[in-house]
Every structure is written in C-alpha cells, then in structure tokens.
Amino acid sequence: VGQDITERKLAEEERERVATDLRALIDTANAPIFGIDQNGLVNEWNNKAADISGYTQDEVMGRNLVEQFIAPENKTAVKTVL
C-alpha cells in the first residue's frame, strides 16, 4: 500500500527554506542579536554581536552571558532585565 507524501515533502522543504532564510537574516542583521536559555547560557550570537563585543560565536555559545561577558558593575542591572 502506497501513500502520496507530496504535500508532506513540500511542507518539509518549505520549513527548511524558511529556517535557512531566518538564519541568514539573523546572521547578517545590522544589529546585535543574541539569545540565552533559561539558565543564562548563550544559545544565539549573530555576526554583529561578534563585531561589537569582539567575541566570536564559538567563544560565547554555551557560556553564561552575565557571569562571563558583563562588566562587574553592570551584572546586577543586566540580571534584573534578563
């Protein structure tokens, strides 16, 4: 018994295309874009964030944003915002 999976395949391809487009938009944005998870670990870091901070994506991914990249005098304020 066969099934026509054309619609499912098209939907998967469209999802992949949208994900690729969003990744390109984030990476090339003219503004720093970063993200952290519920534990404060960096899980997103675009090219502009790297340019401004001097830290590459490889250097920051998975590390605690506040504890490792925020100046001591700003840590409390940043923690409050996040």
PDB file with SEQRES, HELIX, SHEET and CRYST1 records, atoms N, CA, C and O in Angstrom:
SEQRES   1 A   82  VAL GLY GLN ASP ILE THR GLU ARG LYS LEU ALA GLU GLU          
SEQRES   2 A   82  GLU ARG GLU ARG VAL ALA THR ASP LEU ARG ALA LEU ILE          
SEQRES   3 A   82  ASP THR ALA ASN ALA PRO ILE PHE GLY ILE ASP GLN ASN          
SEQRES   4 A   82  GLY LEU VAL ASN GLU TRP ASN ASN LYS ALA ALA ASP ILE          
SEQRES   5 A   82  SER GLY TYR THR GLN ASP GLU VAL MET GLY ARG ASN LEU          
SEQRES   6 A   82  VAL GLU GLN PHE ILE ALA PRO GLU ASN LYS THR ALA VAL          
SEQRES   7 A   82  LYS THR VAL LEU                                              
HELIX    1 AA1 THR A    6  THR A   28  1                                  23    
HELIX    2 AA2 ASN A   47  SER A   53  1                                   7    
HELIX    3 AA3 GLN A   57  VAL A   60  1                                   4    
HELIX    4 AA4 LEU A   65  PHE A   69  1                                   5    
HELIX    5 AA5 PRO A   72  ASN A   74  5                                   3    
HELIX    6 AA6 LYS A   75  VAL A   81  1                                   7    
SHEET    1 AA1 2 PHE A  34  ILE A  36  0                                        
SHEET    2 AA1 2 VAL A  42  TRP A  45 -1                                        
CRYST1    1.000    1.000    1.000  90.00  90.00  90.00 P 1           1          
ATOM      1  N   VAL A   1       0.856  -1.173   0.000  1.00  0.00           N  
ATOM      2  CA  VAL A   1       0.000   0.000   0.000  1.00  0.00           C  
ATOM      3  C   VAL A   1       0.898   1.229   0.000  1.00  0.00           C  
ATOM      4  O   VAL A   1       1.793   1.357   0.835  1.00  0.00           O  
ATOM      5  N   GLY A   2       0.655   2.112  -0.923  1.00  0.00           N  
ATOM      6  CA  GLY A   2       1.458   3.325  -1.035  1.00  0.00           C  
ATOM      7  C   GLY A   2       0.676   4.545  -0.588  1.00  0.00           C  
ATOM      8  O   GLY A   2      -0.555   4.553  -0.589  1.00  0.00           O  
ATOM      9  N   GLN A   3       1.410   5.566  -0.210  1.00  0.00           N  
ATOM     10  CA  GLN A   3       0.802   6.823   0.195  1.00  0.00           C  
ATOM     11  C   GLN A   3       1.436   7.951  -0.595  1.00  0.00           C  
ATOM     12  O   GLN A   3       2.633   7.931  -0.882  1.00  0.00           O  
ATOM     13  N   ASP A   4       0.628   8.924  -0.939  1.00  0.00           N  
ATOM     14  CA  ASP A   4       1.144  10.123  -1.595  1.00  0.00           C  
ATOM     15  C   ASP A   4       1.631  11.079  -0.503  1.00  0.00           C  
ATOM     16  O   ASP A   4       0.832  11.627   0.257  1.00  0.00           O  
ATOM     17  N   ILE A   5       2.940  11.270  -0.437  1.00  0.00           N  
ATOM     18  CA  ILE A   5       3.510  12.141   0.594  1.00  0.00           C  
ATOM     19  C   ILE A   5       3.990  13.464  -0.004  1.00  0.00           C  
ATOM     20  O   ILE A   5       4.800  14.168   0.599  1.00  0.00           O  
ATOM     21  N   THR A   6       3.493  13.789  -1.174  1.00  0.00           N  
ATOM     22  CA  THR A   6       3.916  15.006  -1.858  1.00  0.00           C  
ATOM     23  C   THR A   6       3.707  16.241  -0.987  1.00  0.00           C  
ATOM     24  O   THR A   6       4.616  17.059  -0.845  1.00  0.00           O  
ATOM     25  N   GLU A   7       2.511  16.383  -0.398  1.00  0.00           N  
ATOM     26  CA  GLU A   7       2.238  17.564   0.427  1.00  0.00           C  
ATOM     27  C   GLU A   7       3.156  17.631   1.639  1.00  0.00           C  
ATOM     28  O   GLU A   7       3.642  18.705   1.994  1.00  0.00           O  
ATOM     29  N   ARG A   8       3.389  16.504   2.264  1.00  0.00           N  
ATOM     30  CA  ARG A   8       4.272  16.478   3.434  1.00  0.00           C  
ATOM     31  C   ARG A   8       5.692  16.863   3.039  1.00  0.00           C  
ATOM     32  O   ARG A   8       6.348  17.627   3.747  1.00  0.00           O  
ATOM     33  N   LYS A   9       6.170  16.338   1.915  1.00  0.00           N  
ATOM     34  CA  LYS A   9       7.519  16.674   1.453  1.00  0.00           C  
ATOM     35  C   LYS A   9       7.621  18.162   1.125  1.00  0.00           C  
ATOM     36  O   LYS A   9       8.620  18.803   1.449  1.00  0.00           O  
ATOM     37  N   LEU A  10       6.596  18.706   0.485  1.00  0.00           N  
ATOM     38  CA  LEU A  10       6.599  20.131   0.159  1.00  0.00           C  
ATOM     39  C   LEU A  10       6.613  20.983   1.426  1.00  0.00           C  
ATOM     40  O   LEU A  10       7.314  21.993   1.491  1.00  0.00           O  
ATOM     41  N   ALA A  11       5.844  20.579   2.425  1.00  0.00           N  
ATOM     42  CA  ALA A  11       5.809  21.301   3.698  1.00  0.00           C  
ATOM     43  C   ALA A  11       7.168  21.240   4.393  1.00  0.00           C  
ATOM     44  O   ALA A  11       7.619  22.241   4.950  1.00  0.00           O  
ATOM     45  N   GLU A  12       7.817  20.095   4.368  1.00  0.00           N  
ATOM     46  CA  GLU A  12       9.148  19.951   4.972  1.00  0.00           C  
ATOM     47  C   GLU A  12      10.160  20.834   4.254  1.00  0.00           C  
ATOM     48  O   GLU A  12      10.979  21.491   4.896  1.00  0.00           O  
ATOM     49  N   GLU A  13      10.107  20.851   2.929  1.00  0.00           N  
ATOM     50  CA  GLU A  13      11.023  21.684   2.154  1.00  0.00           C  
ATOM     51  C   GLU A  13      10.797  23.162   2.440  1.00  0.00           C  
ATOM     52  O   GLU A  13      11.753  23.930   2.545  1.00  0.00           O  
ATOM     53  N   GLU A  14       9.521  23.567   2.566  1.00  0.00           N  
ATOM     54  CA  GLU A  14       9.208  24.961   2.877  1.00  0.00           C  
ATOM     55  C   GLU A  14       9.703  25.331   4.265  1.00  0.00           C  
ATOM     56  O   GLU A  14      10.234  26.424   4.457  1.00  0.00           O  
ATOM     57  N   ARG A  15       9.540  24.443   5.235  1.00  0.00           N  
ATOM     58  CA  ARG A  15      10.029  24.684   6.598  1.00  0.00           C  
ATOM     59  C   ARG A  15      11.545  24.854   6.605  1.00  0.00           C  
ATOM     60  O   ARG A  15      12.069  25.737   7.284  1.00  0.00           O  
ATOM     61  N   GLU A  16      12.240  24.023   5.863  1.00  0.00           N  
ATOM     62  CA  GLU A  16      13.699  24.130   5.783  1.00  0.00           C  
ATOM     63  C   GLU A  16      14.113  25.434   5.112  1.00  0.00           C  
ATOM     64  O   GLU A  16      15.081  26.068   5.533  1.00  0.00           O  
ATOM     65  N   ARG A  17      13.380  25.843   4.060  1.00  0.00           N  
ATOM     66  CA  ARG A  17      13.693  27.089   3.371  1.00  0.00           C  
ATOM     67  C   ARG A  17      13.497  28.274   4.300  1.00  0.00           C  
ATOM     68  O   ARG A  17      14.337  29.174   4.339  1.00  0.00           O  
ATOM     69  N   VAL A  18      12.400  28.289   5.050  1.00  0.00           N  
ATOM     70  CA  VAL A  18      12.123  29.384   5.982  1.00  0.00           C  
ATOM     71  C   VAL A  18      13.192  29.424   7.072  1.00  0.00           C  
ATOM     72  O   VAL A  18      13.670  30.503   7.423  1.00  0.00           O  
ATOM     73  N   ALA A  19      13.570  28.283   7.604  1.00  0.00           N  
ATOM     74  CA  ALA A  19      14.613  28.229   8.638  1.00  0.00           C  
ATOM     75  C   ALA A  19      15.934  28.778   8.105  1.00  0.00           C  
ATOM     76  O   ALA A  19      16.630  29.515   8.802  1.00  0.00           O  
ATOM     77  N   THR A  20      16.272  28.422   6.883  1.00  0.00           N  
ATOM     78  CA  THR A  20      17.504  28.916   6.257  1.00  0.00           C  
ATOM     79  C   THR A  20      17.441  30.427   6.067  1.00  0.00           C  
ATOM     80  O   THR A  20      18.414  31.133   6.333  1.00  0.00           O  
ATOM     81  N   ASP A  21      16.296  30.919   5.608  1.00  0.00           N  
ATOM     82  CA  ASP A  21      16.126  32.362   5.424  1.00  0.00           C  
ATOM     83  C   ASP A  21      16.233  33.109   6.743  1.00  0.00           C  
ATOM     84  O   ASP A  21      16.875  34.158   6.810  1.00  0.00           O  
ATOM     85  N   LEU A  22      15.611  32.581   7.795  1.00  0.00           N  
ATOM     86  CA  LEU A  22      15.685  33.228   9.105  1.00  0.00           C  
ATOM     87  C   LEU A  22      17.108  33.225   9.649  1.00  0.00           C  
ATOM     88  O   LEU A  22      17.551  34.219  10.225  1.00  0.00           O  
ATOM     89  N   ARG A  23      17.818  32.135   9.477  1.00  0.00           N  
ATOM     90  CA  ARG A  23      19.212  32.051   9.917  1.00  0.00           C  
ATOM     91  C   ARG A  23      20.045  33.117   9.208  1.00  0.00           C  
ATOM     92  O   ARG A  23      20.852  33.798   9.841  1.00  0.00           O  
ATOM     93  N   ALA A  24      19.853  33.263   7.897  1.00  0.00           N  
ATOM     94  CA  ALA A  24      20.600  34.266   7.131  1.00  0.00           C  
ATOM     95  C   ALA A  24      20.245  35.676   7.610  1.00  0.00           C  
ATOM     96  O   ALA A  24      21.127  36.526   7.734  1.00  0.00           O  
ATOM     97  N   LEU A  25      18.970  35.927   7.877  1.00  0.00           N  
ATOM     98  CA  LEU A  25      18.536  37.235   8.362  1.00  0.00           C  
ATOM     99  C   LEU A  25      19.180  37.564   9.704  1.00  0.00           C  
ATOM    100  O   LEU A  25      19.676  38.673   9.899  1.00  0.00           O  
ATOM    101  N   ILE A  26      19.176  36.617  10.616  1.00  0.00           N  
ATOM    102  CA  ILE A  26      19.790  36.829  11.934  1.00  0.00           C  
ATOM    103  C   ILE A  26      21.294  37.050  11.796  1.00  0.00           C  
ATOM    104  O   ILE A  26      21.846  37.978  12.387  1.00  0.00           O  
ATOM    105  N   ASP A  27      21.949  36.201  11.021  1.00  0.00           N  
ATOM    106  CA  ASP A  27      23.402  36.289  10.890  1.00  0.00           C  
ATOM    107  C   ASP A  27      23.864  37.593  10.261  1.00  0.00           C  
ATOM    108  O   ASP A  27      24.926  38.107  10.612  1.00  0.00           O  
ATOM    109  N   THR A  28      23.077  38.136   9.336  1.00  0.00           N  
ATOM    110  CA  THR A  28      23.509  39.331   8.595  1.00  0.00           C  
ATOM    111  C   THR A  28      22.829  40.606   9.065  1.00  0.00           C  
ATOM    112  O   THR A  28      23.016  41.656   8.451  1.00  0.00           O  
ATOM    113  N   ALA A  29      22.055  40.547  10.126  1.00  0.00           N  
ATOM    114  CA  ALA A  29      21.368  41.741  10.634  1.00  0.00           C  
ATOM    115  C   ALA A  29      22.377  42.815  11.004  1.00  0.00           C  
ATOM    116  O   ALA A  29      23.500  42.531  11.421  1.00  0.00           O  
ATOM    117  N   ASN A  30      21.940  44.056  10.839  1.00  0.00           N  
ATOM    118  CA  ASN A  30      22.812  45.180  11.158  1.00  0.00           C  
ATOM    119  C   ASN A  30      22.659  45.597  12.621  1.00  0.00           C  
ATOM    120  O   ASN A  30      22.930  46.743  12.980  1.00  0.00           O  
ATOM    121  N   ALA A  31      22.232  44.674  13.441  1.00  0.00           N  
ATOM    122  CA  ALA A  31      22.084  44.903  14.878  1.00  0.00           C  
ATOM    123  C   ALA A  31      22.534  43.639  15.597  1.00  0.00           C  
ATOM    124  O   ALA A  31      22.379  42.534  15.077  1.00  0.00           O  
ATOM    125  N   PRO A  32      23.088  43.803  16.789  1.00  0.00           N  
ATOM    126  CA  PRO A  32      23.479  42.597  17.532  1.00  0.00           C  
ATOM    127  C   PRO A  32      22.241  41.817  17.957  1.00  0.00           C  
ATOM    128  O   PRO A  32      21.289  42.386  18.490  1.00  0.00           O  
ATOM    129  N   ILE A  33      22.266  40.530  17.717  1.00  0.00           N  
ATOM    130  CA  ILE A  33      21.194  39.645  18.146  1.00  0.00           C  
ATOM    131  C   ILE A  33      21.834  38.507  18.924  1.00  0.00           C  
ATOM    132  O   ILE A  33      22.715  37.809  18.421  1.00  0.00           O  
ATOM    133  N   PHE A  34      21.379  38.332  20.150  1.00  0.00           N  
ATOM    134  CA  PHE A  34      21.877  37.218  20.949  1.00  0.00           C  
ATOM    135  C   PHE A  34      20.712  36.638  21.717  1.00  0.00           C  
ATOM    136  O   PHE A  34      19.690  37.295  21.916  1.00  0.00           O  
ATOM    137  N   GLY A  35      20.872  35.417  22.142  1.00  0.00           N  
ATOM    138  CA  GLY A  35      19.843  34.758  22.927  1.00  0.00           C  
ATOM    139  C   GLY A  35      20.482  33.960  24.029  1.00  0.00           C  
ATOM    140  O   GLY A  35      21.631  33.528  23.937  1.00  0.00           O  
ATOM    141  N   ILE A  36      19.699  33.775  25.083  1.00  0.00           N  
ATOM    142  CA  ILE A  36      20.146  32.938  26.188  1.00  0.00           C  
ATOM    143  C   ILE A  36      19.017  31.981  26.547  1.00  0.00           C  
ATOM    144  O   ILE A  36      17.845  32.275  26.311  1.00  0.00           O  
ATOM    145  N   ASP A  37      19.372  30.851  27.110  1.00  0.00           N  
ATOM    146  CA  ASP A  37      18.363  29.890  27.555  1.00  0.00           C  
ATOM    147  C   ASP A  37      17.946  30.226  28.993  1.00  0.00           C  
ATOM    148  O   ASP A  37      18.389  31.228  29.553  1.00  0.00           O  
ATOM    149  N   GLN A  38      17.104  29.393  29.577  1.00  0.00           N  
ATOM    150  CA  GLN A  38      16.588  29.652  30.925  1.00  0.00           C  
ATOM    151  C   GLN A  38      17.671  29.647  31.990  1.00  0.00           C  
ATOM    152  O   GLN A  38      17.443  30.122  33.103  1.00  0.00           O  
ATOM    153  N   ASN A  39      18.842  29.119  31.669  1.00  0.00           N  
ATOM    154  CA  ASN A  39      19.958  29.102  32.622  1.00  0.00           C  
ATOM    155  C   ASN A  39      20.947  30.238  32.390  1.00  0.00           C  
ATOM    156  O   ASN A  39      21.977  30.318  33.060  1.00  0.00           O  
ATOM    157  N   GLY A  40      20.634  31.112  31.443  1.00  0.00           N  
ATOM    158  CA  GLY A  40      21.514  32.235  31.155  1.00  0.00           C  
ATOM    159  C   GLY A  40      22.652  31.898  30.218  1.00  0.00           C  
ATOM    160  O   GLY A  40      23.575  32.695  30.051  1.00  0.00           O  
ATOM    161  N   LEU A  41      22.599  30.716  29.599  1.00  0.00           N  
ATOM    162  CA  LEU A  41      23.665  30.310  28.682  1.00  0.00           C  
ATOM    163  C   LEU A  41      23.358  30.789  27.273  1.00  0.00           C  
ATOM    164  O   LEU A  41      22.229  30.668  26.798  1.00  0.00           O  
ATOM    165  N   VAL A  42      24.359  31.327  26.616  1.00  0.00           N  
ATOM    166  CA  VAL A  42      24.187  31.868  25.272  1.00  0.00           C  
ATOM    167  C   VAL A  42      23.836  30.744  24.297  1.00  0.00           C  
ATOM    168  O   VAL A  42      24.519  29.721  24.235  1.00  0.00           O  
ATOM    169  N   ASN A  43      22.752  30.956  23.534  1.00  0.00           N  
ATOM    170  CA  ASN A  43      22.365  29.976  22.517  1.00  0.00           C  
ATOM    171  C   ASN A  43      22.145  30.613  21.150  1.00  0.00           C  
ATOM    172  O   ASN A  43      21.751  29.942  20.197  1.00  0.00           O  
ATOM    173  N   GLU A  44      22.404  31.919  21.065  1.00  0.00           N  
ATOM    174  CA  GLU A  44      22.322  32.636  19.792  1.00  0.00           C  
ATOM    175  C   GLU A  44      23.295  33.802  19.844  1.00  0.00           C  
ATOM    176  O   GLU A  44      23.379  34.497  20.856  1.00  0.00           O  
ATOM    177  N   TRP A  45      24.037  34.022  18.754  1.00  0.00           N  
ATOM    178  CA  TRP A  45      25.039  35.097  18.723  1.00  0.00           C  
ATOM    179  C   TRP A  45      25.316  35.404  17.268  1.00  0.00           C  
ATOM    180  O   TRP A  45      25.977  34.622  16.585  1.00  0.00           O  
ATOM    181  N   ASN A  46      24.817  36.542  16.777  1.00  0.00           N  
ATOM    182  CA  ASN A  46      24.991  36.818  15.356  1.00  0.00           C  
ATOM    183  C   ASN A  46      26.304  37.543  15.063  1.00  0.00           C  
ATOM    184  O   ASN A  46      27.075  37.859  15.970  1.00  0.00           O  
ATOM    185  N   ASN A  47      26.537  37.797  13.787  1.00  0.00           N  
ATOM    186  CA  ASN A  47      27.795  38.412  13.356  1.00  0.00           C  
ATOM    187  C   ASN A  47      27.991  39.803  13.953  1.00  0.00           C  
ATOM    188  O   ASN A  47      29.106  40.156  14.337  1.00  0.00           O  
ATOM    189  N   LYS A  48      26.916  40.601  14.036  1.00  0.00           N  
ATOM    190  CA  LYS A  48      27.038  41.955  14.592  1.00  0.00           C  
ATOM    191  C   LYS A  48      27.362  41.898  16.078  1.00  0.00           C  
ATOM    192  O   LYS A  48      28.129  42.727  16.567  1.00  0.00           O  
ATOM    193  N   ALA A  49      26.800  40.943  16.806  1.00  0.00           N  
ATOM    194  CA  ALA A  49      27.153  40.778  18.218  1.00  0.00           C  
ATOM    195  C   ALA A  49      28.637  40.462  18.349  1.00  0.00           C  
ATOM    196  O   ALA A  49      29.305  40.950  19.260  1.00  0.00           O  
ATOM    197  N   ALA A  50      29.146  39.648  17.441  1.00  0.00           N  
ATOM    198  CA  ALA A  50      30.570  39.315  17.451  1.00  0.00           C  
ATOM    199  C   ALA A  50      31.410  40.546  17.124  1.00  0.00           C  
ATOM    200  O   ALA A  50      32.428  40.790  17.772  1.00  0.00           O  
ATOM    201  N   ASP A  51      30.991  41.326  16.121  1.00  0.00           N  
ATOM    202  CA  ASP A  51      31.734  42.531  15.745  1.00  0.00           C  
ATOM    203  C   ASP A  51      31.827  43.521  16.903  1.00  0.00           C  
ATOM    204  O   ASP A  51      32.899  44.056  17.188  1.00  0.00           O  
ATOM    205  N   ILE A  52      30.699  43.759  17.566  1.00  0.00           N  
ATOM    206  CA  ILE A  52      30.642  44.755  18.634  1.00  0.00           C  
ATOM    207  C   ILE A  52      31.370  44.281  19.889  1.00  0.00           C  
ATOM    208  O   ILE A  52      32.094  45.052  20.518  1.00  0.00           O  
ATOM    209  N   SER A  53      31.180  43.029  20.249  1.00  0.00           N  
ATOM    210  CA  SER A  53      31.745  42.520  21.507  1.00  0.00           C  
ATOM    211  C   SER A  53      33.191  42.059  21.384  1.00  0.00           C  
ATOM    212  O   SER A  53      33.940  42.064  22.360  1.00  0.00           O  
ATOM    213  N   GLY A  54      33.576  41.661  20.171  1.00  0.00           N  
ATOM    214  CA  GLY A  54      34.910  41.102  19.990  1.00  0.00           C  
ATOM    215  C   GLY A  54      34.984  39.615  20.296  1.00  0.00           C  
ATOM    216  O   GLY A  54      36.055  39.015  20.205  1.00  0.00           O  
ATOM    217  N   TYR A  55      33.853  39.015  20.657  1.00  0.00           N  
ATOM    218  CA  TYR A  55      33.791  37.579  20.942  1.00  0.00           C  
ATOM    219  C   TYR A  55      33.103  36.868  19.784  1.00  0.00           C  
ATOM    220  O   TYR A  55      32.024  37.275  19.353  1.00  0.00           O  
ATOM    221  N   THR A  56      33.721  35.817  19.286  1.00  0.00           N  
ATOM    222  CA  THR A  56      33.116  35.042  18.212  1.00  0.00           C  
ATOM    223  C   THR A  56      31.985  34.179  18.765  1.00  0.00           C  
ATOM    224  O   THR A  56      31.870  33.976  19.974  1.00  0.00           O  
ATOM    225  N   GLN A  57      31.168  33.684  17.865  1.00  0.00           N  
ATOM    226  CA  GLN A  57      30.085  32.792  18.264  1.00  0.00           C  
ATOM    227  C   GLN A  57      30.638  31.565  18.987  1.00  0.00           C  
ATOM    228  O   GLN A  57      30.081  31.131  19.995  1.00  0.00           O  
ATOM    229  N   ASP A  58      31.721  31.016  18.479  1.00  0.00           N  
ATOM    230  CA  ASP A  58      32.325  29.837  19.120  1.00  0.00           C  
ATOM    231  C   ASP A  58      32.785  30.130  20.547  1.00  0.00           C  
ATOM    232  O   ASP A  58      32.740  29.251  21.408  1.00  0.00           O  
ATOM    233  N   GLU A  59      33.225  31.355  20.798  1.00  0.00           N  
ATOM    234  CA  GLU A  59      33.711  31.710  22.128  1.00  0.00           C  
ATOM    235  C   GLU A  59      32.591  31.866  23.158  1.00  0.00           C  
ATOM    236  O   GLU A  59      32.816  31.673  24.353  1.00  0.00           O  
ATOM    237  N   VAL A  60      31.386  32.214  22.700  1.00  0.00           N  
ATOM    238  CA  VAL A  60      30.321  32.505  23.661  1.00  0.00           C  
ATOM    239  C   VAL A  60      29.259  31.423  23.793  1.00  0.00           C  
ATOM    240  O   VAL A  60      28.614  31.320  24.836  1.00  0.00           O  
ATOM    241  N   MET A  61      29.069  30.632  22.778  1.00  0.00           N  
ATOM    242  CA  MET A  61      27.989  29.648  22.805  1.00  0.00           C  
ATOM    243  C   MET A  61      28.126  28.704  23.994  1.00  0.00           C  
ATOM    244  O   MET A  61      29.187  28.127  24.233  1.00  0.00           O  
ATOM    245  N   GLY A  62      27.020  28.560  24.738  1.00  0.00           N  
ATOM    246  CA  GLY A  62      27.003  27.654  25.875  1.00  0.00           C  
ATOM    247  C   GLY A  62      27.596  28.222  27.153  1.00  0.00           C  
ATOM    248  O   GLY A  62      27.623  27.546  28.181  1.00  0.00           O  
ATOM    249  N   ARG A  63      28.069  29.457  27.094  1.00  0.00           N  
ATOM    250  CA  ARG A  63      28.651  30.075  28.294  1.00  0.00           C  
ATOM    251  C   ARG A  63      27.648  31.033  28.919  1.00  0.00           C  
ATOM    252  O   ARG A  63      26.743  31.516  28.239  1.00  0.00           O  
ATOM    253  N   ASN A  64      27.802  31.310  30.205  1.00  0.00           N  
ATOM    254  CA  ASN A  64      26.888  32.184  30.925  1.00  0.00           C  
ATOM    255  C   ASN A  64      27.139  33.638  30.530  1.00  0.00           C  
ATOM    256  O   ASN A  64      28.224  34.175  30.754  1.00  0.00           O  
ATOM    257  N   LEU A  65      26.128  34.261  29.943  1.00  0.00           N  
ATOM    258  CA  LEU A  65      26.270  35.627  29.431  1.00  0.00           C  
ATOM    259  C   LEU A  65      26.655  36.615  30.526  1.00  0.00           C  
ATOM    260  O   LEU A  65      27.644  37.337  30.400  1.00  0.00           O  
ATOM    261  N   VAL A  66      25.881  36.645  31.584  1.00  0.00           N  
ATOM    262  CA  VAL A  66      26.101  37.650  32.629  1.00  0.00           C  
ATOM    263  C   VAL A  66      27.409  37.406  33.368  1.00  0.00           C  
ATOM    264  O   VAL A  66      28.202  38.328  33.557  1.00  0.00           O  
ATOM    265  N   GLU A  67      27.629  36.177  33.782  1.00  0.00           N  
ATOM    266  CA  GLU A  67      28.809  35.885  34.598  1.00  0.00           C  
ATOM    267  C   GLU A  67      30.123  36.036  33.831  1.00  0.00           C  
ATOM    268  O   GLU A  67      31.143  36.392  34.420  1.00  0.00           O  
ATOM    269  N   GLN A  68      30.108  35.770  32.533  1.00  0.00           N  
ATOM    270  CA  GLN A  68      31.371  35.740  31.804  1.00  0.00           C  
ATOM    271  C   GLN A  68      31.581  36.901  30.832  1.00  0.00           C  
ATOM    272  O   GLN A  68      32.701  37.110  30.366  1.00  0.00           O  
ATOM    273  N   PHE A  69      30.523  37.664  30.516  1.00  0.00           N  
ATOM    274  CA  PHE A  69      30.696  38.687  29.492  1.00  0.00           C  
ATOM    275  C   PHE A  69      30.203  40.073  29.890  1.00  0.00           C  
ATOM    276  O   PHE A  69      30.348  41.016  29.112  1.00  0.00           O  
ATOM    277  N   ILE A  70      29.634  40.220  31.062  1.00  0.00           N  
ATOM    278  CA  ILE A  70      29.123  41.515  31.505  1.00  0.00           C  
ATOM    279  C   ILE A  70      30.064  42.062  32.573  1.00  0.00           C  
ATOM    280  O   ILE A  70      30.493  41.339  33.472  1.00  0.00           O  
ATOM    281  N   ALA A  71      30.375  43.355  32.457  1.00  0.00           N  
ATOM    282  CA  ALA A  71      31.264  44.004  33.431  1.00  0.00           C  
ATOM    283  C   ALA A  71      30.667  43.899  34.825  1.00  0.00           C  
ATOM    284  O   ALA A  71      29.450  43.987  34.990  1.00  0.00           O  
ATOM    285  N   PRO A  72      31.516  43.712  35.830  1.00  0.00           N  
ATOM    286  CA  PRO A  72      31.031  43.523  37.209  1.00  0.00           C  
ATOM    287  C   PRO A  72      30.043  44.603  37.662  1.00  0.00           C  
ATOM    288  O   PRO A  72      29.053  44.302  38.329  1.00  0.00           O  
ATOM    289  N   GLU A  73      30.310  45.834  37.304  1.00  0.00           N  
ATOM    290  CA  GLU A  73      29.435  46.919  37.754  1.00  0.00           C  
ATOM    291  C   GLU A  73      28.054  46.909  37.091  1.00  0.00           C  
ATOM    292  O   GLU A  73      27.148  47.611  37.539  1.00  0.00           O  
ATOM    293  N   ASN A  74      27.891  46.118  36.028  1.00  0.00           N  
ATOM    294  CA  ASN A  74      26.613  46.045  35.318  1.00  0.00           C  
ATOM    295  C   ASN A  74      25.862  44.735  35.526  1.00  0.00           C  
ATOM    296  O   ASN A  74      24.723  44.598  35.078  1.00  0.00           O  
ATOM    297  N   LYS A  75      26.474  43.791  36.189  1.00  0.00           N  
ATOM    298  CA  LYS A  75      25.869  42.449  36.329  1.00  0.00           C  
ATOM    299  C   LYS A  75      24.502  42.477  36.996  1.00  0.00           C  
ATOM    300  O   LYS A  75      23.578  41.823  36.513  1.00  0.00           O  
ATOM    301  N   THR A  76      24.346  43.201  38.073  1.00  0.00           N  
ATOM    302  CA  THR A  76      23.062  43.229  38.780  1.00  0.00           C  
ATOM    303  C   THR A  76      21.976  43.792  37.892  1.00  0.00           C  
ATOM    304  O   THR A  76      20.881  43.234  37.826  1.00  0.00           O  
ATOM    305  N   ALA A  77      22.256  44.885  37.208  1.00  0.00           N  
ATOM    306  CA  ALA A  77      21.256  45.500  36.329  1.00  0.00           C  
ATOM    307  C   ALA A  77      20.878  44.576  35.175  1.00  0.00           C  
ATOM    308  O   ALA A  77      19.702  44.459  34.832  1.00  0.00           O  
ATOM    309  N   VAL A  78      21.858  43.929  34.583  1.00  0.00           N  
ATOM    310  CA  VAL A  78      21.582  43.017  33.464  1.00  0.00           C  
ATOM    311  C   VAL A  78      20.785  41.814  33.939  1.00  0.00           C  
ATOM    312  O   VAL A  78      19.855  41.383  33.258  1.00  0.00           O  
ATOM    313  N   LYS A  79      21.133  41.269  35.092  1.00  0.00           N  
ATOM    314  CA  LYS A  79      20.373  40.134  35.647  1.00  0.00           C  
ATOM    315  C   LYS A  79      18.906  40.517  35.857  1.00  0.00           C  
ATOM    316  O   LYS A  79      18.007  39.713  35.611  1.00  0.00           O  
ATOM    317  N   THR A  80      18.674  41.744  36.311  1.00  0.00           N  
ATOM    318  CA  THR A  80      17.312  42.211  36.533  1.00  0.00           C  
ATOM    319  C   THR A  80      16.527  42.255  35.225  1.00  0.00           C  
ATOM    320  O   THR A  80      15.358  41.869  35.187  1.00  0.00           O  
ATOM    321  N   VAL A  81      17.158  42.718  34.168  1.00  0.00           N  
ATOM    322  CA  VAL A  81      16.497  42.814  32.859  1.00  0.00           C  
ATOM    323  C   VAL A  81      16.222  41.439  32.286  1.00  0.00           C  
ATOM    324  O   VAL A  81      15.165  41.201  31.701  1.00  0.00           O  
ATOM    325  N   LEU A  82      17.166  40.539  32.451  1.00  0.00           N  
ATOM    326  CA  LEU A  82      17.004  39.209  31.864  1.00  0.00           C  
ATOM    327  C   LEU A  82      16.173  38.329  32.761  1.00  0.00           C  
ATOM    328  O   LEU A  82      15.929  37.168  32.432  1.00  0.00           O  
TER     329      LEU A  82                                                      
END                                                                             
